[in-house]
């Protein structure tokens, strides 16, 4: 049978294209050989189970150890140890019975299941005493244990650990789950359960996490498909995949599978290019596969909202990297820290976070808002579009904001739902989170045209000047000469013209000579805002090219600008 890209369950090298899990995590081997107890934690579908099953196969194929894999997923509903511990033992017994280990029939034989304080330790000790090699135990879904069951289970592991080698017990144990061991401690503390003077968590030597694929590993994975089928992933396609996914293993496999099996219907004669990657990514985002859906279900959790909301609004210093909520979101794989800035873990997550939080609004707007802003030449009337949104916001903002759990981010989400309603007819929106910069950048693409939009919440006198500078930089990045700045003022005490207005300004940037190089510079006031900071632009350009024209736009609540049609109505 031909191999395929796997998106459901652990991978194995016989059926699936895969990057060697052990090769990617060689440090695990030394911990096992040293007899350590440790944690392997990572987000769902990043390769945890694939790694531990690979390790079990690796050690069982040699003659030094016996290795056992056991999942405790089914135990999560049992929080009290008098029920949870016997259920955990049942899972261990099931795993042993269906393994190839010797003396399987003797595991946990004759034990009194009522003695929950020693049940797990006794079962493992009795079994290890019968084996002629050390036992390695890999316990998956350790997150399944809750409250008193978790404490009792870990206490017995610790008791067995500290009494080795006099009393037989597994040589090495790996606890595998989505969370680091510190998060188990936090969960117990929140539940007001005492850990006593001897913490059961002290048994753990090290906590390891599984990293995303590197660009080279993505290329390696796809090369396996090329070798088997002759179908080539263009270099640009591989780069595009990494740009979308940041190497998240499930997404890397899902995009490849979507292209090969769904879009091309296993026609291996066609090479895979960047355009197909973009199409596959869009399909995955719109379809909301189980991986995406389960991850985004977390957005409803208050601990997640506290972290994601300021990332959306770009609020500065609002997130403490050491907080349990922040670490929780990092462990879930929803966000990452890059250059000391917290942001969505990859571009696909960044997109589906906004789409998920704004989808209900977008759905209802489809019936309320008629798309009249696509012009005859295929361009968007961004002035008219944003002016219409200004009116919509003026009339409906309080009603719509109340519907949002993410109330601080509601302006951003509602505007993007409004824009998405329009561009769905022939375009898309690219979003850039600017963590800590108090803004979000949008590139509305429609047909062959790009429309840069900068979103900000009003935080004082520097909001508009800062926004114009940031918008100018974003316009440069996109190679566009026109952009729009939208500022939301949350001050409900302001009325009428003080709260809703639109301004349009045009800057002609004159060249000046500096140190022998030609540069563009401008320093002009903001018309009706003489006290505002002026925009200053000094950028080198290629000789012989005209300097670009900066179009500063200032708005409160929602406002628009263009070099072609200045707004004539102030709301």
C-alpha positions, -999 to 999 in steps of 0.1 A, spaced: 0 0 0 12 35 -8 20 57 21 0 89 28 1 121 49 -15 112 82 -39 137 101 -56 112 124 -38 95 153 -2 86 158 21 80 128 39 48 119 67 45 93 49 16 75 18 35 65 27 72 68 52 97 56 69 109 88 100 125 102 117 102 127 103 112 161 132 97 180 157 115 158 140 148 166 140 141 204 173 123 211 175 138 246 148 114 257 171 85 253 196 97 278 169 104 304 157 68 301 191 53 303 197 74 335 166 59 350 148 93 352 111 101 356 101 130 333 73 148 315 67 151 277 42 179 270 31 196 239 -1 207 222 -25 182 206 -14 165 174 22 176 175 36 141 178 36 131 215 19 97 211 39 91 179 71 97 199 63 75 228 50 46 207 82 49 186 102 46 218 82 16 230 89 -1 196 126 9 197 133 -5 232 112 -37 228 131 -45 196 163 -46 217 173 -68 246 180 -43 274 145 -32 285 108 -40 284 87 -10 274 49 -4 279 26 22 266 -6 30 285 -32 58 280 -53 71 309 -77 92 287 -108 73 299 -100 81 336 -106 118 333 -142 116 346 -132 101 379 -119 128 402 -121 108 435 -92 83 441 -115 55 454 -129 53 419 -102 69 398 -73 48 410 -90 14 403 -99 27 368 -63 37 362 -52 2 372 -77 -12 348 -61 8 320 -26 -4 330 -39 -40 331 -55 -36 296 -22 -23 282 -2 -51 297 -26 -78 285 -24 -66 249 13 -61 249 40 -87 241 55 -85 276 61 -117 296 40 -127 326 11 -107 313 -15 -128 330 1 -121 364 -2 -83 363 -23 -70 393 -34 -105 401 -49 -109 436 -47 -72 446 -74 -56 468 -87 -27 447 -101 -10 478 -66 -2 490 -63 28 466 -33 44 484 -10 16 474 -28 -1 445 -7 13 416 26 9 434 19 -27 444 8 -37 409 40 -22 393 63 -36 420 49 -71 418 51 -71 380 87 -57 379 98 -84 404 89 -110 378 107 -94 348 142 -102 339 148 -67 324 140 -32 337 106 -19 327 101 14 310 66 29 314 51 56 291 18 70 305 -1 90 279 -30 114 286 -18 121 321 -41 151 319 -69 127 323 -62 124 360 -80 150 381 -78 163 417 -74 135 443 -69 108 417 -40 127 403 -24 133 437 -28 97 448 -14 83 415 17 106 416 23 98 453 26 61 445 49 68 416 71 89 439 71 62 466 82 36 441 108 59 426 126 67 459 127 31 471 144 18 440 165 -4 436 158 -22 469 121 -26 459 115 -33 422 98 -6 402 99 8 367 134 21 357 120 51 339 85 66 336 74 93 311 42 112 319 28 125 286 2 152 281 -6 187 270 6 205 301 38 209 320 40 195 355 38 230 370 3 233 356 -8 201 374 3 219 406 -16 250 398 -48 229 391 -45 212 425 -39 245 443 -69 261 426 -90 232 439 -78 239 475 -64 204 479 -33 201 501 -2 185 487 13 180 522 49 185 531 62 160 506 51 170 471 43 141 448 55 163 419 91 161 431 95 128 413 99 146 380 135 153 368 128 172 336 99 185 315 104 181 277 84 196 249 81 187 213 91 214 188 75 222 155 91 210 123 120 230 110 119 241 73 144 213 66 121 187 82 91 199 62 112 195 31 123 160 42 87 150 48 75 161 14 106 146 -3 94 111 9 62 117 -11 81 128 -41 104 98 -40 74 74 -39 51 91 -64 73 114 -85 51 144 -76 72 174 -68 66 201 -42 81 233 -56 105 252 -34 80 281 -33 53 256 -21 74 244 7 82 279 18 45 288 16 36 258 38 61 269 64 49 305 62 13 294 69 21 268 96 54 277 113 61 239 111 31 228 132 31 190 124 -6 184 120 -10 215 97 21 205 76 5 171 70 -30 185 65 -20 209 38 -1 182 19 -30 158 22 -56 184 11 -36 191 -20 -27 155 -29 -59 137 -21 -86 164 -24 -76 192 -47 -56 171 -72 -75 138 -65 -42 118 -64 -31 130 -98 6 127 -93 15 141 -127 9 176 -115 35 194 -94 25 213 -63 30 250 -62 24 279 -38 -10 287 -53 -22 252 -44 -8 256 -9 -29 288 -4 -60 271 -17 -55 241 7 -49 264 37 -81 283 29 -101 250 26 -87 238 60 -96 272 77 -131 272 62 -138 236 69 -126 238 105 -113 202 108 -113 186 142 -78 198 150 -88 234 144 -122 231 160 -109 215 193 -82 241 196 -106 270 190 -131 256 215 -105 268 240 -112 304 231 -144 302 252 -122 296 283 -117 327 305 -81 320 311 -75 319 273 -95 351 267 -73 370 291 -43 363 269 -58 363 234 -78 395 237 -48 418 244 -30 401 216 -58 410 192 -59 446 204 -21 449 205 -23 462 241 12 468 255 24 451 287 -10 435 293 3 400 294 27 386 320 48 358 305 50 340 339 13 340 346 -4 306 346 -29 317 320 -1 327 296 18 294 302 -14 275 296 -19 292 262 17 285 253 13 248 263 -19 245 243 0 257 213 -24 286 205 3 312 209 41 315 207 67 339 220 89 352 192 113 381 198 98 386 233 64 392 217 34 369 222 15 362 190 -7 334 175 14 303 170 11 304 132 -8 323 104 -35 297 101 -43 300 139 -41 338 136 -67 338 109 -91 313 124 -90 330 158 -105 362 142 -129 342 120 -141 322 149 -147 351 172 -164 372 145 -182 345 126 -216 350 143 -215 387 134 -204 380 99 -233 355 95 -259 380 106 -244 408 86 -248 387 54 -286 393 56 -284 429 68 -257 444 47 -259 446 9 -226 446 -8 -226 477 -29 -189 486 -27 -175 465 -55 -171 489 -84 -174 482 -121 -137 480 -127 -133 453 -100 -119 477 -73 -134 483 -39 -149 516 -28 -130 516 5 -142 551 13 -178 542 9 -173 508 27 -157 523 58 -181 552 58 -210 527 58 -193 509 87 -190 542 106 -228 546 103 -234 510 112 -211 513 143 -229 545 153 -262 528 153 -254 493 165 -221 493 185 -236 489 219 -259 461 209 -232 442 191 -205 447 218 -228 431 244 -229 399 224 -191 395 227 -172 377 254 -141 395 241 -155 430 247 -123 449 245 -116 434 211 -152 438 199 -145 468 177 -117 449 159 -138 418 155 -170 436 143 -151 457 117 -133 426 104 -166 407 102 -180 437 82 -150 436 58 -151 398 55 -188 400 45 -177 421 15 -144 404 4 -159 369 5 -173 377 -29 -139 378 -45 -111 385 -21 -96 379 13 -81 396 43 -45 391 56 -41 400 92 -9 409 111 -9 410 149 15 436 162 19 425 198 24 453 222 22 480 194 -15 488 201 -26 480 166 -36 454 141 -27 456 104 -51 443 77 -44 439 41 -78 437 23 -71 420 -11 -97 421 -38 -89 411 -73 -55 424 -81 -57 453 -56 -45 456 -20 -60 480 6 -39 486 37 -59 492 69 -46 500 103 -68 494 134 -63 510 167 -80 518 200 -77 555 211 -53 557 240 -46 594 239 -30 623 220 -4 601 203 -29 576 189 -33 592 155 3 603 150 16 569 160 -11 553 138 0 573 108 36 563 112 27 527 116 3 529 86 31 545 65 54 516 74 27 490 65 20 507 32 57 506 24 58 469 32 29 462 9 41 486 -18 9 507 -17 5 545 -19 -29 546 -2 -39 534 32 -66 538 58 -63 543 96 -93 534 117 -93 544 154 -120 534 178 -127 558 207 -143 539 236 -151 571 255 -189 570 257 -191 606 271 -182 620 237 -211 628 213 -215 637 177 -187 653 158 -162 648 187 -168 611 185 -175 603 148 -156 620 120 -134 614 90 -104 633 76 -84 630 44 -50 645 39 -25 642 11 12 646 15 35 653 -14 70 642 -3 98 663 -16 133 648 -21 162 661 -2 199 652 -4 215 637 27 251 624 28 251 620 -10 221 597 -10 187 607 -23 160 603 4 123 612 9 112 633 39 82 652 50 70 669 81 35 684 80 8 692 105 -24 672 108 -48 700 98 -74 702 125 -51 686 150 -23 712 154 -13 697 188 -9 662 174 25 648 167 34 653 130 43 624 108 79 623 98 92 601 70 128 597 60 134 567 37 159 561 10 146 552 -24 163 540 -56 177 568 -76 155 582 -104 122 570 -88 97 596 -75 91 598 -38 59 582 -26 30 602 -14 18 596 22 -19 598 27 -24 604 65 -59 595 77 -73 602 111 -105 587 125 -124 582 156 -148 552 160 -144 546 122 -133 569 95 -118 567 60 -95 585 35 -84 583 0 -62 605 -23 -90 605 -48 -123 611 -29 -121 632 3 -150 626 27 -175 653 25 -197 641 54 -188 641 91 -210 620 113 
